[in-house]
């Protein structure tokens, strides 16, 4: 069973949206500055999306803990 690159990209984006909302909210709670919250959120979204994608693709090459046998439902 293989994950395609597009699936990894979709997973990266969906997870980063959740993480960015949380990060932006925390920055706002500490600073009460919308501009800073949105700037940090935007920067975090880009950097961590790329990092997650690379992380996902590296793990894709590692066979440890994988099984090619699909479970019966």
N, C-alpha and C positions, 0 to 999 in steps of 0.2 A: 504494500500500500504506500503510495507516494503522495506527498503534498506538492501541489504546483506552486510556482512563484506567486501567481495571482492570489492564491489562498493565503500565503504568508503575508502578502501586502495587505489584504483585507483584514486579517487578524491584527496586524500591527496598527492599522488605522483605528479600528474599533476599540482596541485596548487603550490606545493613546488618548482618544476622546474622553474616555472615563478618567484616566489618570490626569489629564490636563484640567478637567473640571475640578477635580479634587485639589490639585496643586494651586490653581488660580484662586479657589475659595480660601485655602489656607493662607496664601499670600495676602489676600484681602483682609482676612481676619486679623492678621498681625500688623498690617500697614495702614489699612483703611484707604488705600489708594488704588482706584480702578485701573489707572494707566499702568502702574507697576504690575498689578495682578495679571492684566492681559498680556503685557510684554513678556513676563516670565512664563506665562502659560504658552504663548506662541513659540518661544525659544525652546521650551521643554518639549513641546509637541514634535518639532522637527528633529531635534537631537535624539530624543528617546525612540522615535519611530524608526530612524535609521539604525540605531543600536539594536532594537528588538529584531528588526529584519535580519541583520547580520547574525545575531544570536540564534535565531530560528533556523537559518540556513546552515550554520555550523552544526547545530544539533541534528539537523537532517542527515548529515554525513556520518553521524555516530550511530553505530548499530546497537549499542548497549540498551537493553530494556525494551527492544522492539520485537514485534512478532508479525510475520507476514500472513499469518493465519487469521482470517476474519472470524469473529465470534458468531456462534449461531444464535439467532434471536428466537 
